[in-house]
Amino acid sequence: MRNIVKRASLLASAALVLMACGGKEAKKNAVEAKEVSPVSKTKMLDIEKPQLTFGFIKLTDMAPLAIAKEKGFFEDEGLFVSVEAQSNWKNVLDRVIDGQLDGSHMLAGQPIAAGAGFGRQAELVTPFSMDLNGNGITVSNDVWSKMKPNVPADNEGKPIHPIKADALKPVITEYKNSGKPFKMGMVFPVSTHNYEIRYWLAAAGIHPGMYTADNVQGQIDAEVLLSVTPPPQMPATLESGTIYGYCVGEPWNQQAVFKGIGVPVTTNYDIWKNNPEKVFVMTKQFVEQNPNTAIAVTKALIRAGKWLDEPSNRAEAVKILAMSQYVGAPEEVLANSMTGTFEFEKGDKREMPDFNVFYKYNATYPFYSDGIWFLTQMRRWGQIPETKPADWYGETIKDIYRPDIWKKAADLLVAEGQIPASDIPNTDGYKPATTDFIDGTSYDAKDPIGYINSFSIGNKD
């Protein structure tokens, strides 16, 4: 309503100006202004369900939802959206499946697991990838003091990044020899964070544990015991000594620096460069019953992503995210990562312009290859217990990742002049094979079995 009132006020003001000026030139200028107005160019779809409720977890990467609402992009599409914080990822999943939420910010692995046979089953779809990168791995001050001597330093004595888990390995042994199992936190069993911390550990030969039907904690043969902690609770859980480190999204790594309780040692940009992070999820039933609404939502979110990746907008984005109804963290904590930097040790702030990516590099496009990577990790660690044929990976993800909806939304935005046609990727849904991982392993989504079998730790097919 805020934007509707604002537009009405602007129209009224314009009418008064015309009446006052009365001349043809004033009328000509007003018509020209109307022709270039973004609002006038928006093609309104026949919206089946204009009143919507979306969920999110208090993390920086929920930003497209906050921006689409606060900048009026939802309203431009005829959508009236409530955006509500949720307590944890399980609650998010359950409320979308049960229809209490029309859609939500979700872990990329959640709709995939729901369709692949791990955890609660449901037909969920995503037409929109919310961001790239954005996570970090933080350890306690005590762990860092023991890790740091194992990390190479530059000429100024600063740690050389990326820091591999090889530096953590002797610390784990020391804890084990003193009778303390080494415990770390991640946010959910099918979270990117779980797979990223497992990848980081296993790349150094540290076994992060296997899942079985009888061990849903994923701790069989584990040298590091991983457990679930909701993101906002990570710093307090670390400070209490319940865990010795964690993998989480922002602002909860920077919060550890701010509070002086821990040190981020790596980011997921270094674990897998420009990796997919969160997605926006709706049920298959919702999309089928409300196809135009799904397209309109996707349009608004694409515009939000584009707005967020304009560097001049990041300071405003920080102020919006700091609001209590969104992330609610201090602006200085949010700004540490959202404005192109990232702080490791206190005072060791480094340039990291791509820590949070919301639009460039085709960040919003739901690539099949991104989804297949998560399926390979579910199989690698035993969440998918049985061998699957290579074709199963592509067939499964095509029911969940919906670039066809994204393409319809993007084509409309091009026609409206909101985005350039060059921002639509010419793709079959698969990114080229890449070695942009911390261990240099090659990932080709068209050969998922070969990828799974390339690792020394984990299942083989």
C-alpha positions as CSV (number, residue, x, y, z in Angstrom):
1,M,0.0,0.0,0.0
2,R,2.9,2.3,0.7
3,N,3.9,2.4,-3.0
4,I,0.3,2.8,-4.2
5,V,-0.2,5.8,-1.9
6,K,3.1,7.2,-3.0
7,R,2.2,6.9,-6.7
8,A,-1.2,8.4,-6.2
9,S,0.4,11.4,-4.5
10,L,2.9,11.8,-7.3
11,L,0.1,11.7,-9.9
12,A,-1.9,14.3,-8.0
13,S,1.2,16.5,-7.8
14,A,1.7,16.1,-11.5
15,A,-1.9,17.1,-12.2
16,L,-1.5,20.3,-10.2
17,V,1.7,21.2,-12.1
18,L,-0.2,20.8,-15.4
19,M,-3.1,22.9,-14.2
20,A,-0.7,25.6,-13.0
21,C,1.5,25.6,-16.1
22,G,-1.4,25.1,-18.5
23,G,0.9,25.1,-21.5
24,K,1.4,22.5,-24.3
25,E,5.1,22.1,-23.3
26,A,4.2,21.1,-19.8
27,K,1.7,18.5,-21.1
28,K,4.3,17.2,-23.6
29,N,6.9,16.8,-20.8
30,A,4.3,15.0,-18.6
31,V,3.5,12.5,-21.4
32,E,7.2,11.9,-22.0
33,A,7.8,11.3,-18.3
34,K,4.9,8.8,-18.3
35,E,6.3,6.9,-21.3
36,V,9.6,6.2,-19.5
37,S,8.1,5.4,-16.1
38,P,9.1,1.9,-15.0
39,V,5.7,1.5,-13.5
40,S,3.9,2.3,-16.7
41,K,6.0,-0.3,-18.6
42,T,5.2,-3.1,-16.3
43,K,2.9,-5.6,-18.0
44,M,0.3,-6.7,-15.4
45,L,-0.4,-10.4,-15.5
46,D,-3.8,-11.8,-14.6
47,I,-2.9,-12.6,-11.0
48,E,-4.7,-15.6,-9.5
49,K,-3.7,-15.0,-5.9
50,P,-2.7,-11.4,-5.1
51,Q,-2.5,-11.8,-1.3
52,L,0.6,-13.9,-0.4
53,T,2.6,-14.8,2.7
54,F,6.3,-15.7,2.3
55,G,8.7,-17.0,4.9
56,F,12.4,-16.5,5.6
57,I,15.1,-17.2,8.1
58,K,17.1,-14.2,9.5
59,L,20.0,-14.3,7.2
60,T,21.5,-11.8,4.8
61,D,20.6,-13.8,1.8
62,M,16.9,-13.3,2.4
63,A,17.6,-9.8,0.9
64,P,15.7,-10.3,-2.4
65,L,12.4,-10.8,-0.5
66,A,13.0,-7.7,1.7
67,I,14.0,-5.6,-1.3
68,A,11.1,-6.8,-3.5
69,K,8.7,-5.7,-0.7
70,E,10.4,-2.5,0.4
71,K,11.1,-1.1,-3.1
72,G,7.6,-1.9,-4.3
73,F,8.6,-4.6,-6.9
74,F,5.9,-7.0,-5.6
75,E,3.2,-4.3,-5.7
76,D,4.3,-3.4,-9.3
77,E,3.2,-6.9,-10.2
78,G,-0.1,-6.6,-8.4
79,L,1.1,-8.7,-5.5
80,F,0.4,-7.8,-1.8
81,V,3.0,-9.8,0.1
82,S,3.6,-10.4,3.8
83,V,7.1,-11.5,4.7
84,E,7.4,-13.4,7.9
85,A,10.5,-14.6,9.8
86,Q,10.5,-18.3,10.7
87,S,12.2,-20.0,13.6
88,N,14.2,-22.8,11.8
89,W,14.5,-24.5,8.5
90,K,12.3,-27.5,9.4
91,N,9.5,-25.0,10.2
92,V,10.0,-23.3,6.9
93,L,9.7,-26.6,5.0
94,D,6.7,-27.8,6.9
95,R,4.8,-24.6,6.6
96,V,5.3,-24.4,2.8
97,I,4.3,-28.0,2.4
98,D,1.2,-27.6,4.6
99,G,0.1,-24.4,2.8
100,Q,0.6,-22.0,5.7
101,L,3.2,-20.2,3.6
102,D,2.7,-19.6,-0.2
103,G,6.5,-19.7,-0.7
104,S,9.7,-19.2,1.2
105,H,13.4,-18.5,1.2
106,M,14.9,-22.0,1.5
107,L,18.1,-24.0,1.6
108,A,18.8,-25.2,-1.9
109,G,18.9,-28.8,-0.6
110,Q,15.4,-28.7,0.9
111,P,13.2,-29.0,-2.2
112,I,15.8,-31.4,-3.7
113,A,15.7,-33.7,-0.7
114,A,11.9,-33.5,-0.6
115,G,11.8,-34.8,-4.1
116,A,14.7,-37.3,-3.9
117,G,13.6,-39.4,-0.9
118,F,15.4,-37.9,2.1
119,G,13.4,-36.5,5.0
120,R,9.8,-35.3,4.5
121,Q,8.6,-35.9,1.0
122,A,6.7,-33.4,-1.1
123,E,6.6,-31.9,-4.6
124,L,8.3,-28.6,-4.4
125,V,9.7,-26.4,-7.1
126,T,12.1,-23.4,-7.4
127,P,12.0,-20.9,-10.3
128,F,14.6,-18.6,-8.6
129,S,18.0,-18.9,-7.1
130,M,18.4,-16.2,-4.4
131,D,22.1,-15.8,-4.3
132,L,25.6,-17.1,-4.7
133,N,28.2,-17.6,-2.0
134,G,27.5,-15.9,1.4
135,N,28.6,-18.6,3.9
136,G,31.6,-19.0,6.1
137,I,33.2,-21.4,8.5
138,T,34.1,-19.9,11.9
139,V,36.0,-21.5,14.8
140,S,36.4,-20.6,18.4
141,N,39.3,-18.4,19.6
142,D,40.9,-21.4,21.2
143,V,40.7,-23.5,18.1
144,W,42.1,-20.6,16.0
145,S,45.0,-20.1,18.3
146,K,46.0,-23.8,17.7
147,M,45.2,-23.6,13.9
148,K,47.1,-20.4,13.2
149,P,50.6,-21.8,13.5
150,N,49.7,-24.4,10.8
151,V,48.6,-21.7,8.4
152,P,51.1,-20.1,5.9
153,A,51.6,-16.4,6.4
154,D,52.4,-13.6,4.0
155,N,55.2,-11.0,4.3
156,E,53.1,-9.0,6.7
157,G,52.4,-12.0,8.9
158,K,48.8,-12.3,7.8
159,P,47.3,-15.8,7.1
160,I,47.3,-16.7,3.4
161,H,43.8,-17.6,2.2
162,P,42.1,-19.8,1.4
163,I,42.8,-21.7,4.6
164,K,42.3,-25.4,4.1
165,A,41.2,-27.8,6.8
166,D,44.7,-29.3,6.8
167,A,45.5,-26.6,9.4
168,L,42.6,-28.0,11.6
169,K,43.6,-31.6,11.5
170,P,46.2,-31.6,14.3
171,V,43.9,-29.6,16.4
172,I,41.2,-32.3,16.1
173,T,43.8,-34.9,17.1
174,E,44.8,-32.8,20.1
175,Y,41.1,-32.5,21.3
176,K,40.6,-36.2,20.7
177,N,43.7,-37.1,22.7
178,S,42.4,-35.0,25.6
179,G,39.1,-36.9,25.6
180,K,37.1,-34.2,23.8
181,P,35.2,-35.1,20.6
182,F,35.6,-32.3,18.1
183,K,32.1,-30.8,17.6
184,M,31.0,-28.4,14.9
185,G,27.6,-26.9,13.9
186,M,25.8,-26.6,10.6
187,V,22.2,-25.4,10.0
188,F,20.3,-28.4,8.6
189,P,21.1,-31.9,7.3
190,V,20.4,-30.9,3.7
191,S,21.8,-27.4,3.9
192,T,24.6,-26.1,1.7
193,H,26.4,-25.5,5.0
194,N,26.4,-29.2,5.8
195,Y,27.8,-30.1,2.4
196,E,30.3,-27.3,2.4
197,I,31.8,-28.0,5.8
198,R,31.9,-31.7,4.8
199,Y,33.6,-30.9,1.6
200,W,36.2,-28.7,3.3
201,L,36.9,-31.3,6.0
202,A,37.1,-34.2,3.6
203,A,39.4,-32.3,1.2
204,A,41.9,-32.5,4.0
205,G,41.3,-36.1,4.7
206,I,39.1,-35.5,7.8
207,H,36.1,-37.8,7.8
208,P,32.9,-35.8,8.5
209,G,30.7,-38.9,9.0
210,M,28.2,-40.9,7.0
211,Y,24.4,-41.1,7.1
212,T,22.6,-44.5,7.3
213,A,19.0,-45.5,7.9
214,D,20.0,-46.0,11.6
215,N,22.2,-42.9,12.0
216,V,20.3,-39.9,10.7
217,Q,22.8,-37.6,12.5
218,G,25.4,-38.5,9.9
219,Q,28.1,-39.4,12.4
220,I,29.2,-42.9,11.3
221,D,33.1,-43.0,11.2
222,A,33.1,-39.2,11.9
223,E,36.3,-37.5,13.1
224,V,34.3,-34.3,13.5
225,L,30.8,-34.6,15.0
226,L,28.4,-32.3,13.0
227,S,25.1,-31.2,14.6
228,V,22.3,-28.9,13.7
229,T,22.0,-25.4,15.2
230,P,19.6,-22.7,13.9
231,P,21.6,-19.8,12.3
232,P,20.9,-17.0,14.8
233,Q,21.9,-19.3,17.6
234,M,25.3,-20.2,16.2
235,P,27.4,-17.5,18.0
236,A,25.8,-18.2,21.4
237,T,26.3,-22.0,21.0
238,L,29.9,-21.4,20.1
239,E,30.4,-19.0,23.0
240,S,28.9,-21.6,25.4
241,G,31.5,-24.2,24.3
242,T,28.8,-26.6,23.0
243,I,30.5,-26.6,19.6
244,Y,34.0,-25.5,18.6
245,G,33.1,-24.1,15.2
246,Y,30.3,-23.8,12.7
247,C,29.4,-23.2,9.1
248,V,26.6,-20.6,8.6
249,G,25.5,-17.7,6.5
250,E,25.8,-14.1,7.3
251,P,25.7,-12.1,9.5
252,W,26.5,-14.9,12.0
253,N,30.2,-15.3,11.1
254,Q,30.8,-11.6,11.3
255,Q,28.8,-11.6,14.6
256,A,31.4,-13.9,16.1
257,V,34.1,-11.3,15.1
258,F,32.1,-8.5,16.4
259,K,31.6,-10.2,19.8
260,G,35.2,-11.4,19.9
261,I,34.2,-15.1,20.4
262,G,35.5,-16.6,17.2
263,V,37.4,-16.3,13.9
264,P,36.1,-17.1,10.4
265,V,38.7,-19.2,8.7
266,T,37.2,-19.6,5.2
267,T,34.2,-18.7,3.1
268,N,32.2,-20.9,0.7
269,Y,33.5,-18.7,-2.1
270,D,36.8,-20.4,-1.5
271,I,35.3,-23.9,-1.0
272,W,33.3,-23.6,-4.3
273,K,33.7,-20.3,-6.2
274,N,30.2,-18.7,-7.0
275,N,28.3,-21.6,-5.5
276,P,24.5,-21.5,-5.4
277,E,23.1,-20.9,-1.9
278,K,19.4,-20.2,-1.2
279,V,16.4,-20.7,-3.5
280,F,12.8,-19.4,-3.4
281,V,10.4,-22.4,-3.1
282,M,6.7,-23.0,-3.8
283,T,4.8,-26.2,-4.0
284,K,4.2,-27.7,-7.4
285,Q,0.5,-27.5,-6.7
286,F,0.7,-23.7,-6.0
287,V,2.6,-23.1,-9.3
288,E,0.1,-25.2,-11.3
289,Q,-2.9,-23.5,-9.8
290,N,-1.4,-20.0,-9.9
291,P,0.9,-19.9,-12.9
292,N,0.8,-16.2,-13.5
293,T,1.3,-15.5,-9.8
294,A,4.4,-17.6,-9.8
295,I,5.8,-15.7,-12.9
296,A,4.9,-12.4,-11.2
297,V,6.7,-13.3,-8.0
298,T,9.8,-14.4,-10.0
299,K,9.7,-11.1,-11.9
300,A,9.8,-9.1,-8.7
301,L,12.6,-11.2,-7.2
302,I,14.7,-10.9,-10.4
303,R,14.3,-7.1,-10.2
304,A,15.3,-7.2,-6.5
305,G,18.4,-9.2,-7.3
306,K,19.4,-6.7,-10.0
307,W,18.9,-3.8,-7.6
308,L,20.9,-5.5,-4.9
309,D,23.9,-6.0,-7.2
310,E,24.2,-2.3,-7.9
311,P,27.1,-1.3,-5.6
312,S,25.5,2.1,-4.9
313,N,22.4,0.3,-3.4
314,R,24.2,-1.9,-0.9
315,A,24.3,0.7,1.9
316,E,20.5,1.1,1.6
317,A,20.1,-2.6,1.6
318,V,22.1,-2.9,4.8
319,K,19.7,-0.4,6.5
320,I,16.7,-2.4,5.2
321,L,18.1,-5.7,6.4
322,A,18.9,-4.3,9.8
323,M,15.2,-3.6,10.4
324,S,13.8,-5.8,13.1
325,Q,11.2,-7.4,10.8
326,Y,14.0,-8.7,8.6
327,V,17.5,-9.8,9.8
328,G,17.6,-7.4,12.7
329,A,21.4,-7.4,13.1
330,P,23.5,-4.3,13.7
331,E,24.2,-2.3,10.5
332,E,28.0,-2.5,11.1
333,V,27.8,-6.3,11.3
334,L,25.7,-6.6,8.1
335,A,27.9,-4.1,6.3
336,N,31.1,-6.2,7.0
337,S,30.1,-8.6,4.2
338,M,27.3,-6.8,2.3
339,T,29.5,-3.9,1.2
340,G,32.3,-5.9,-0.5
341,T,34.5,-6.8,2.5
342,F,34.8,-9.7,4.9
343,E,36.6,-9.7,8.3
344,F,38.5,-12.8,9.4
345,E,40.6,-12.1,12.5
346,K,39.6,-8.9,14.3
347,G,41.1,-6.1,12.2
348,D,41.9,-8.4,9.2
349,K,39.3,-7.1,6.9
350,R,39.8,-8.1,3.3
351,E,38.2,-7.1,0.0
352,M,35.7,-9.7,-1.1
353,P,33.4,-8.1,-3.7
354,D,31.7,-11.4,-4.6
355,F,31.0,-12.6,-1.1
356,N,27.3,-11.8,-1.6
357,V,26.1,-12.1,-5.2
358,F,22.4,-11.6,-6.0
359,Y,22.3,-11.1,-9.8
360,K,25.5,-11.1,-11.8
361,Y,27.0,-14.4,-13.1
362,N,23.3,-15.4,-13.8
363,A,22.9,-15.8,-10.1
364,T,19.1,-15.9,-10.2
365,Y,18.8,-18.6,-12.8
366,P,18.0,-22.1,-11.4
367,F,20.6,-24.2,-13.2
368,Y,20.1,-27.9,-13.3
369,S,23.8,-28.4,-12.7
370,D,23.6,-26.6,-9.4
371,G,20.8,-28.9,-8.2
372,I,22.6,-32.0,-9.4
373,W,25.7,-31.1,-7.3
374,F,23.5,-31.3,-4.1
375,L,22.2,-34.7,-5.2
376,T,25.8,-35.9,-5.6
377,Q,26.6,-34.8,-2.1
378,M,23.5,-36.5,-0.7
379,R,24.6,-39.7,-2.3
380,R,28.2,-39.2,-1.3
381,W,27.4,-39.0,2.4
382,G,24.6,-41.6,2.4
383,Q,21.5,-39.5,2.6
384,I,20.6,-41.2,-0.6
385,P,21.3,-44.8,0.5
386,E,21.3,-46.7,-2.7
387,T,23.1,-46.4,-6.1
388,K,21.2,-44.4,-8.7
389,P,21.8,-44.5,-12.5
390,A,23.3,-41.4,-14.0
391,D,20.1,-40.4,-15.8
392,W,18.2,-40.3,-12.4
393,Y,20.1,-37.2,-11.4
394,G,19.0,-35.0,-14.3
395,E,15.5,-36.4,-14.4
396,T,15.0,-35.8,-10.7
397,I,16.3,-32.2,-10.7
398,K,14.2,-31.2,-13.7
399,D,11.0,-31.8,-11.7
400,I,12.3,-29.4,-9.0
401,Y,14.3,-26.7,-10.7
402,R,12.1,-24.7,-13.1
403,P,14.1,-22.4,-15.4
404,D,11.0,-22.4,-17.7
405,I,9.2,-20.2,-15.1
406,W,12.3,-18.0,-14.7
407,K,12.6,-17.6,-18.5
408,K,8.9,-16.4,-18.8
409,A,9.5,-13.9,-16.1
410,A,12.8,-12.7,-17.5
411,D,11.4,-12.4,-21.1
412,L,8.6,-10.1,-19.7
413,L,11.2,-8.0,-17.9
414,V,13.2,-7.6,-21.1
415,A,10.1,-6.5,-22.9
416,E,9.4,-4.0,-20.2
417,G,12.9,-2.6,-20.3
418,Q,13.7,-3.7,-16.8
419,I,16.7,-6.0,-17.7
420,P,18.7,-6.3,-20.9
421,A,18.2,-9.4,-23.1
422,S,21.9,-10.2,-22.6
423,D,21.1,-11.0,-19.0
424,I,19.2,-14.1,-20.1
425,P,21.7,-17.0,-20.4
426,N,21.8,-19.1,-23.5
427,T,21.9,-22.5,-21.8
428,D,20.5,-26.0,-21.6
429,G,20.5,-25.6,-17.9
430,Y,24.0,-27.0,-17.4
431,K,27.0,-24.9,-16.5
432,P,30.3,-26.0,-18.1
433,A,32.5,-28.4,-16.0
434,T,34.5,-26.6,-13.4
435,T,37.5,-27.1,-11.1
436,D,36.7,-24.0,-9.0
437,F,36.8,-26.0,-5.7
438,I,39.2,-25.8,-2.8
439,D,40.7,-29.2,-3.8
440,G,40.6,-28.6,-7.5
441,T,38.4,-31.6,-8.2
442,S,36.5,-31.3,-11.5
443,Y,32.7,-31.3,-11.4
444,D,30.7,-32.1,-14.6
445,A,27.0,-32.3,-13.8
446,K,26.5,-34.5,-16.9
447,D,28.7,-37.2,-15.3
448,P,27.4,-37.4,-11.7
449,I,28.6,-40.9,-11.1
450,G,32.2,-40.1,-12.2
451,Y,32.1,-37.1,-9.8
452,I,30.9,-39.1,-6.8
453,N,33.6,-41.8,-7.5
454,S,36.4,-39.2,-7.7
455,F,36.5,-38.7,-4.0
456,S,38.6,-40.8,-1.5
457,I,36.0,-40.3,1.3
458,G,32.4,-41.1,0.8
459,N,30.2,-43.6,-1.1
460,K,31.2,-45.0,-4.4
461,D,28.9,-46.1,-7.2
